[in-house]
Amino acid sequence: MKVTPDTNFFISATQWDNSVAHKVLLKFLRNNVEIYTTLSILEEVSEVLQRDFKYTLQEVHELI
């Protein structure tokens, strides 16, 4: 299976351990689902993490 999650999925999956998105991400990883993204999505995730969650650019790079 191949999936392309959006920014909201990545934010929810990485910021809240009990979110549905986090549980789905773990299931994807356990089942070797191919997760695709785009540079635009990664840039938006980076922007949101820095703006709304006060991550540093270094922290964003480590998370991504």
OpenMM code with the backbone's topology and positions (N, CA, C; nanometers):
from openmm import Vec3, app, unit

residues = "MET LYS VAL THR PRO ASP THR ASN PHE PHE ILE SER ALA THR GLN TRP ASP ASN SER VAL ALA HIS LYS VAL LEU LEU LYS PHE LEU ARG ASN ASN VAL GLU ILE TYR THR THR LEU SER ILE LEU GLU GLU VAL SER GLU VAL LEU GLN ARG ASP PHE LYS TYR THR LEU GLN GLU VAL HIS GLU LEU ILE".split()
positions = [
    Vec3(0.0843, -0.1166, 0.0000),
    Vec3(0.0000, 0.0000, 0.0000),
    Vec3(0.0892, 0.1232, 0.0000),
    Vec3(0.0450, 0.2262, -0.0695),
    Vec3(0.1151, 0.3541, -0.0732),
    Vec3(0.0174, 0.4630, -0.0286),
    Vec3(0.0669, 0.5549, 0.0558),
    Vec3(-0.0180, 0.6646, 0.1025),
    Vec3(0.0580, 0.7960, 0.0933),
    Vec3(-0.0168, 0.9041, 0.0793),
    Vec3(0.0403, 1.0390, 0.0801),
    Vec3(-0.0404, 1.1233, 0.1792),
    Vec3(0.0015, 1.1222, 0.3060),
    Vec3(-0.0697, 1.2016, 0.4068),
    Vec3(-0.0465, 1.3512, 0.3853),
    Vec3(-0.1392, 1.4302, 0.4371),
    Vec3(-0.1254, 1.5752, 0.4259),
    Vec3(-0.0617, 1.6331, 0.5523),
    Vec3(-0.0450, 1.7628, 0.5532),
    Vec3(0.0177, 1.8329, 0.6656),
    Vec3(-0.0560, 1.8071, 0.7958),
    Vec3(-0.1869, 1.8142, 0.7944),
    Vec3(-0.2644, 1.7934, 0.9177),
    Vec3(-0.2384, 1.6557, 0.9776),
    Vec3(-0.2265, 1.5558, 0.8933),
    Vec3(-0.1967, 1.4209, 0.9418),
    Vec3(-0.0613, 1.4191, 1.0109),
    Vec3(0.0415, 1.4743, 0.9454),
    Vec3(0.1761, 1.4727, 1.0035),
    Vec3(0.1814, 1.5501, 1.1351),
    Vec3(0.1143, 1.6627, 1.1410),
    Vec3(0.1144, 1.7417, 1.2649),
    Vec3(0.0459, 1.6625, 1.3758),
    Vec3(-0.0711, 1.6118, 1.3492),
    Vec3(-0.1448, 1.5362, 1.4508),
    Vec3(-0.0692, 1.4102, 1.4927),
    Vec3(-0.0103, 1.3411, 1.3971),
    Vec3(0.0600, 1.2156, 1.4256),
    Vec3(0.1851, 1.2375, 1.5093),
    Vec3(0.2483, 1.3533, 1.4960),
    Vec3(0.3738, 1.3769, 1.5680),
    Vec3(0.3573, 1.4567, 1.6958),
    Vec3(0.2438, 1.5218, 1.7134),
    Vec3(0.2292, 1.6089, 1.8299),
    Vec3(0.1415, 1.5517, 1.9406),
    Vec3(0.0580, 1.4554, 1.9081),
    Vec3(-0.0321, 1.3985, 2.0077),
    Vec3(-0.0264, 1.2462, 2.0017),
    Vec3(0.0318, 1.1856, 2.1051),
    Vec3(0.0516, 1.0405, 2.1076),
    Vec3(-0.0772, 0.9597, 2.1012),
    Vec3(-0.1863, 1.0145, 2.1469),
    Vec3(-0.3120, 0.9395, 2.1485),
    Vec3(-0.4054, 0.9764, 2.0337),
    Vec3(-0.3550, 1.0533, 1.9383),
    Vec3(-0.4415, 1.0925, 1.8267),
    Vec3(-0.4627, 0.9745, 1.7325),
    Vec3(-0.5696, 0.9815, 1.6599),
    Vec3(-0.5975, 0.8781, 1.5601),
    Vec3(-0.4846, 0.8752, 1.4574),
    Vec3(-0.4369, 0.9918, 1.4176),
    Vec3(-0.3293, 0.9978, 1.3186),
    Vec3(-0.2028, 0.9295, 1.3702),
    Vec3(-0.1715, 0.9468, 1.4965),
    Vec3(-0.0533, 0.8812, 1.5548),
    Vec3(-0.0692, 0.7294, 1.5504),
    Vec3(-0.1864, 0.6823, 1.5867),
    Vec3(-0.2128, 0.5382, 1.5838),
    Vec3(-0.2057, 0.4837, 1.4411),
    Vec3(-0.2580, 0.5597, 1.3458),
    Vec3(-0.2524, 0.5178, 1.2055),
    Vec3(-0.1078, 0.5171, 1.1568),
    Vec3(-0.0299, 0.6197, 1.1925),
    Vec3(0.1106, 0.6231, 1.1529),
    Vec3(0.1856, 0.5018, 1.2059),
    Vec3(0.1641, 0.4665, 1.3311),
    Vec3(0.2289, 0.3483, 1.3871),
    Vec3(0.1886, 0.2218, 1.3122),
    Vec3(0.0613, 0.2140, 1.2753),
    Vec3(0.0132, 0.0984, 1.1984),
    Vec3(0.0784, 0.0950, 1.0601),
    Vec3(0.0907, 0.2110, 0.9964),
    Vec3(0.1602, 0.2188, 0.8679),
    Vec3(0.3026, 0.1651, 0.8818),
    Vec3(0.3728, 0.2102, 0.9843),
    Vec3(0.5125, 0.1708, 1.0036),
    Vec3(0.5252, 0.0214, 1.0317),
    Vec3(0.4370, -0.0322, 1.1143),
    Vec3(0.4404, -0.1752, 1.1461),
    Vec3(0.4117, -0.2619, 1.0240),
    Vec3(0.3324, -0.2101, 0.9328),
    Vec3(0.2911, -0.2875, 0.8157),
    Vec3(0.3665, -0.2497, 0.6888),
    Vec3(0.4769, -0.1795, 0.7069),
    Vec3(0.5627, -0.1423, 0.5930),
    Vec3(0.4884, -0.0712, 0.4806),
    Vec3(0.3949, 0.0141, 0.5172),
    Vec3(0.3244, 0.0949, 0.4185),
    Vec3(0.4215, 0.2001, 0.3650),
    Vec3(0.4220, 0.2215, 0.2354),
    Vec3(0.5085, 0.3226, 0.1751),
    Vec3(0.4427, 0.4594, 0.1924),
    Vec3(0.5113, 0.5472, 0.2646),
    Vec3(0.4583, 0.6810, 0.2925),
    Vec3(0.5293, 0.7793, 0.2002),
    Vec3(0.4528, 0.8455, 0.1157),
    Vec3(0.5059, 0.9423, 0.0213),
    Vec3(0.4672, 1.0817, 0.0662),
    Vec3(0.5489, 1.1776, 0.0282),
    Vec3(0.5175, 1.3169, 0.0565),
    Vec3(0.5783, 1.4023, -0.0544),
    Vec3(0.5580, 1.5309, -0.0435),
    Vec3(0.6143, 1.6246, -0.1399),
    Vec3(0.6944, 1.7294, -0.0643),
    Vec3(0.7776, 1.7995, -0.1358),
    Vec3(0.8534, 1.9085, -0.0750),
    Vec3(0.7586, 2.0144, -0.0196),
    Vec3(0.6502, 2.0403, -0.0888),
    Vec3(0.5519, 2.1402, -0.0427),
    Vec3(0.4910, 2.1005, 0.0914),
    Vec3(0.4577, 1.9740, 0.1065),
    Vec3(0.4002, 1.9270, 0.2326),
    Vec3(0.5041, 1.9390, 0.3439),
    Vec3(0.6268, 1.8977, 0.3185),
    Vec3(0.7318, 1.9067, 0.4208),
    Vec3(0.7602, 2.0512, 0.4602),
    Vec3(0.7577, 2.1413, 0.3644),
    Vec3(0.7779, 2.2831, 0.3949),
    Vec3(0.6644, 2.3363, 0.4810),
    Vec3(0.5421, 2.2950, 0.4510),
    Vec3(0.4277, 2.3395, 0.5303),
    Vec3(0.4333, 2.2818, 0.6712),
    Vec3(0.4705, 2.1543, 0.6846),
    Vec3(0.4861, 2.0926, 0.8166),
    Vec3(0.5905, 2.1712, 0.8964),
    Vec3(0.7019, 2.2018, 0.8344),
    Vec3(0.8083, 2.2782, 0.8998),
    Vec3(0.7577, 2.4134, 0.9471),
    Vec3(0.6866, 2.4815, 0.8610),
    Vec3(0.6320, 2.6137, 0.8950),
    Vec3(0.5360, 2.6055, 1.0139),
    Vec3(0.4466, 2.5100, 1.0122),
    Vec3(0.3479, 2.4957, 1.1204),
    Vec3(0.4166, 2.4600, 1.2518),
    Vec3(0.5116, 2.3682, 1.2472),
    Vec3(0.5816, 2.3297, 1.3701),
    Vec3(0.6571, 2.4472, 1.4311),
    Vec3(0.7172, 2.5284, 1.3472),
    Vec3(0.7897, 2.6444, 1.3982),
    Vec3(0.6946, 2.7532, 1.4481),
    Vec3(0.5920, 2.7804, 1.3725),
    Vec3(0.4996, 2.8887, 1.4053),
    Vec3(0.4080, 2.8550, 1.5226),
    Vec3(0.3466, 2.7380, 1.5175),
    Vec3(0.2431, 2.7048, 1.6158),
    Vec3(0.2938, 2.6252, 1.7356),
    Vec3(0.4048, 2.5546, 1.7182),
    Vec3(0.4546, 2.4687, 1.8257),
    Vec3(0.5926, 2.5117, 1.8757),
    Vec3(0.6421, 2.6223, 1.8196),
    Vec3(0.7674, 2.6846, 1.8651),
    Vec3(0.8892, 2.5935, 1.8544),
    Vec3(0.8897, 2.5052, 1.7556),
    Vec3(1.0066, 2.4219, 1.7296),
    Vec3(1.1144, 2.5076, 1.6658),
    Vec3(1.2389, 2.4764, 1.6935),
    Vec3(1.3488, 2.5397, 1.6218),
    Vec3(1.3633, 2.4686, 1.4872),
    Vec3(1.4354, 2.5314, 1.3973),
    Vec3(1.4563, 2.4691, 1.2668),
    Vec3(1.5305, 2.3367, 1.2832),
    Vec3(1.6264, 2.3314, 1.3735),
    Vec3(1.7000, 2.2073, 1.3994),
    Vec3(1.6052, 2.0972, 1.4497),
    Vec3(1.5150, 2.1306, 1.5409),
    Vec3(1.4189, 2.0332, 1.5923),
    Vec3(1.3284, 1.9824, 1.4806),
    Vec3(1.2881, 2.0719, 1.3927),
    Vec3(1.2035, 2.0325, 1.2794),
    Vec3(1.2779, 1.9334, 1.1903),
    Vec3(1.4020, 1.9633, 1.1612),
    Vec3(1.4811, 1.8731, 1.0750),
    Vec3(1.4946, 1.7355, 1.1394),
    Vec3(1.5156, 1.7320, 1.2698),
    Vec3(1.5274, 1.6032, 1.3393),
    Vec3(1.3957, 1.5257, 1.3360),
    Vec3(1.2861, 1.5958, 1.3535),
    Vec3(1.1548, 1.5311, 1.3529),
    Vec3(1.1208, 1.4773, 1.2149),
    Vec3(1.1454, 1.5576, 1.1144),
    Vec3(1.1130, 1.5155, 0.9775),
    Vec3(1.2060, 1.4047, 0.9342),
] * unit.nanometer
topology = app.Topology()
chain = topology.addChain("A")
for resn in residues:
    res = topology.addResidue(resn, chain)
    for name in ("N", "CA", "C"):
        topology.addAtom(name, app.Element.getBySymbol(name[0]), res)
